[in-house]
């Protein structure tokens, strides 16, 4: 039986692509685990606007210093945020600019979903009102 080199080369490329995809998927799933917590997501959205210290994030979230610091420590260990000392304060920022693009896209998608839900809700209210007046 003759092995066609063209088929073999295609299969090798496919396997290499799948191995690369596996590595990318593993890294992406780590980031999405961090994003899956609503408070961490809120922290990252605040940091997407620019670097913040813990007290600013506390005010933004309405959370305790211990809680915010704990979430930031987790995100630092995952490589999602970095920190630098500014006098007596630690200032946090997003470590990877690509995450800023993900957050911006997520914010846009959430805004579109919210607008769509509001439109459906307004239509439902109009339909209910029309149904009530038809009785």
C-alpha positions in Angstrom: 0.0 0.0 0.0 1.4 3.4 -1.0 1.3 6.2 1.5 0.4 9.5 -0.2 2.8 12.1 1.1 0.2 14.8 0.5 -2.2 13.2 2.9 0.5 12.6 5.5 1.6 16.2 5.4 -1.9 17.4 5.8 -2.5 15.2 8.8 0.8 16.3 10.4 -0.2 19.9 10.0 -3.6 19.1 11.5 -2.0 17.4 14.5 0.5 20.3 15.0 -2.4 22.8 14.8 -4.4 20.8 17.4 -1.4 20.7 19.7 -1.1 24.5 19.4 -4.8 24.9 19.9 -4.6 22.7 23.1 -1.9 25.0 24.5 -3.9 28.1 23.6 -7.1 26.6 25.0 -5.4 25.8 28.3 -4.2 29.3 28.8 -7.5 30.8 27.7 -9.4 28.6 30.1 -7.2 29.9 33.0 -8.1 33.4 32.1 -11.8 32.6 31.8 -11.7 30.9 35.2 -10.5 34.3 36.6 -13.2 36.1 34.6 -15.9 33.7 35.9 -16.1 35.5 39.3 -18.4 38.5 39.0 -16.3 40.6 41.5 -13.0 39.8 39.8 -14.7 40.7 36.5 -15.8 44.0 38.0 -12.2 44.6 39.3 -10.8 44.0 35.8 -13.4 46.2 34.2 -12.3 49.0 36.6 -8.7 48.4 35.7 -9.5 48.4 32.0 -10.1 52.1 32.4 -6.6 52.5 34.0 -4.5 51.6 36.9 -6.1 51.7 40.4 -5.1 51.3 44.0 -6.9 49.0 46.3 -8.9 51.8 48.0 -10.3 52.9 44.7 -11.3 49.4 43.9 -12.9 49.0 47.3 -15.0 52.1 46.7 -15.9 50.9 43.2 -17.0 47.5 44.4 -18.3 48.4 47.8 -16.2 45.5 49.2 -13.7 45.2 52.0 -10.0 45.8 51.6 -9.3 42.2 52.6 -11.7 40.9 49.9 -10.4 43.1 47.2 -6.7 42.4 48.1 -7.5 38.7 48.1 -9.0 38.8 44.6 -6.1 40.9 43.4 -3.6 38.4 44.9 -5.4 35.6 43.0 -5.3 37.5 39.7 -1.6 38.3 40.3 -0.8 34.7 40.8 -2.6 33.9 37.5 -0.6 36.6 35.7 -3.7 38.7 34.9 -2.8 41.8 36.8 0.5 43.4 37.9 1.2 45.8 40.7 3.7 48.6 41.4 4.3 50.6 44.5 3.4 54.2 44.4 4.4 55.7 47.7 2.6 53.7 50.4 0.0 52.3 48.0 0.1 49.4 45.6 -1.3 50.3 42.1 -2.8 47.5 40.0 -3.1 47.3 36.3 -4.0 44.7 33.7 -0.9 42.6 32.8 -1.7 41.8 29.2 -3.1 44.3 26.8 -4.8 41.5 24.9 -7.1 41.1 28.0 -8.1 44.7 27.6 -9.4 43.9 24.1 -11.3 40.9 25.5 -12.9 43.0 28.2 -13.8 45.7 25.7 -15.4 43.1 23.4 -17.2 41.6 26.4 -18.5 45.0 27.5 -19.8 45.6 23.9 -21.5 42.2 23.8 -23.1 42.7 27.2 -24.4 46.2 26.1 -25.9 44.6 23.0 -27.6 41.9 25.0 -29.0 44.4 27.5 -30.3 46.6 24.7 -31.9 43.5 23.0 -33.5 42.5 26.3 -34.9 46.0 26.9 -36.4 46.0 23.4 -38.1 42.6 24.0 -39.3 43.8 27.4 -40.7 47.0 25.9 -42.4 45.0 23.2 -43.9 42.6 25.8 -45.2 45.5 27.8 -46.8 47.0 24.6 -48.3 43.6 23.7 -49.7 43.2 27.3 -51.2 46.7 27.2 -52.8 46.1 23.8 -54.2 42.8 25.1 -55.7 44.5 28.1 -57.3 47.2 26.0 -58.7 44.6 23.6 -60.7 43.0 26.4 
